[in-house]
Amino acid sequence: MDDGTEIRRIDLDDIEDGDMVAVIVEEPDRPGGFRIAGYCDGRAVPETVEQAKYGLRQLRTACVCGDVDLRYVGYSHKMPDAHPWPTLIYQCRACQRKLSFMRLTAADARRAMIGGYGTSP
């Protein structure tokens, strides 16, 4: 464990829905404006809007700039029939970037992990 980063082996067959979260970072100077910066453990991110909004479950991950002072600002959708979790949006108080945390289904997490941790196809 170094600077809040834990590296461990993950057996793809053991991944369940919600175990992984894609970290999507706002990049205003890039085409499209957003990129997947990596993935984090589902335990580090609140599962519901209510948990995030009222601080019932703390976000335990850092911004790409390294700062840990992230403030909840909203969510992008709530469509339980299409995707069981909302994408939670936070803003870094240090660099002002917005970060979205999108919880993945097991199938999506496995596809992301095939290319290696922290990458996306």
Secondary structure, 3 states (H helix, E strand, C coil): CECCECCCCCCHHHCCCCCEEEEEEECCCCCCCEEEEEEEEHHHCCCCHHHHHCCCCCCCCCCCCCCCCEEEEEECCCECCCECCCCEEEEECCCCCEEEEEECCHHHHHHHHHCCCCCCC
